Amino acid sequence: MQRFQYDETKLKPGQKEAAVLLVEYDFTDKDERKTKEEIAAEVGVSRMTLHRWETGDENFIAYKNYVASTYVNTYLPFVYKKLIDGISRGSMKGIELFLKRVGDLDDKTEITLNDNRDSQSFEERKAALLARLGEKDGE
């Protein structure tokens, strides 16, 4: 299953490069990144065209999300290392996350109830309840 539904053949000239630059823009500190005007000029489009791609071109948006996800995935080894460090220090949260990851722990709980009331009518259950309460039928 493809998580990001984009068609690379339908990307317009400059969109692949723009997606990479916009992901860099999103992940870079404000004082260190290029402006969107600079990005637009670098890929050879107007700032307005870049804006339209970002807000209205579903194929471009999906491709940009794919690029961002790929970038984030580069941190997976770092994340696993931190998980192992936490487990090594006895972190119960780290242990829980690891067990969930390997499938030995899940949040699903199955409860089975045995309801034997089906063999009694409503009137019989009512009479039994009233008897337990020490009352006579309806008093």
N, C-alpha and C positions, 0 to 999 in steps of 0.2 A: 504494500500500500504506500503510495506516495503521499507524504504528509502535506507538502506544499504543491498546490495544483497550479502550475504555470506551464506555459509552452514556450520553450526557449526559442523556437523558430519564429515566434510572433513578437519577440522583443525588437523594438526599433533601434536604429543605429544610436549608439551612445548609452543605451539603457543598462547594459551589463556593467559598464564602467561606472555609471552614475549610481547604480545599486551599491557597488563596493564602496564608493566614496561617501555615500549617504550613511552606510553602516558605520564607516570610520567616524563620520560626523557624530552619529548617535553615541558612540562608545568613547569619544575623546572629550577631555575636559574643555569647557567653554572657551577658556583663554588660549587654548592650544590648537583648536581646530580651524579648518577653512570655513569661510562663510558659504552659504548656499549659492550666493551669486558667483563666488569663485568656482564652486563645483560645476555650476551650469556652464560657465565660460570654458572650463577645462574639457567638458564633454561636447561643447559646440552647440549648446541650445540656450534659449532665453531662460531667465529665472522663472517666468510664468509657465513655460513648458515643463520645467523640472517640477514645479508645484503641481501641475496637472497630472504628471506621472505619479507623484507621491500620493495624491488624494483621490484620483479618479480612474487610474489604469489598473484594474484588478490583476492583470497578468504581471505587470511591473511590481505591484505591491507583493504579490505572492513570491516573485523571484527575489525581491529585496529581503523578505522574511526568511527565505531559504538561505541567502547569503549570511544573514545575521545568525541564524541557527548554526550554520557551519562554523562561524567564528566562535560562538559560545561553546560548541563541542570541543574546541581545541583546549578548553579548560578541564575537560573530563579527567585526565590523569592527575591534575592538581587537586581536584575535588576528591578523587579516590584516595590520594595520599593523605589529605586532611581527615578523611573518614577513618583511615587506618590509624593515624596518629591519635584520634579521639578514642578509638577502641582500645589502643595500647595504654591509654591513661585511665581506662575503666569507665568511659562515658557510656551511660546506659542509653542515651539517645543514639549515639553512634552504633552501639550494639543492635538496638532496635531497627535502625535504618538498614544495617547490613543484613539482618535476618529477614526483613521484608524484601530486600533486593534478591536474596537467594531463594525466597519462597517458603522459608521455614516459619514465617510469622505473617499472619494476615489479620485484617480487621473484621473478618467475617465470623460470626458466631451463629451456630445453629441450635435452636431450641425446639424440642419436641414436647408438645403438651398432650397428655392423655386425658380426654374429657369423657368420663363415663356417664354423663347426664343424658346422653342420647337415648338410653334405654328407659328413661323415666319421662312421664308426661309433665307438663307444666304444673298441673294440679298436684301430682305426686311430689315434685320438688318443693312446691310451696308448702305442702303439709309437713314435709321433713324439716324444712327451715323453721316453720312455726313451732314444731315439736322441739327443735334444738333451742329455740328461744324461750321455751317453757310456756308457750301460749297455746290456746286451743284455736281451732279453725276460725280465723277472722276476728277474734275478740280483741 
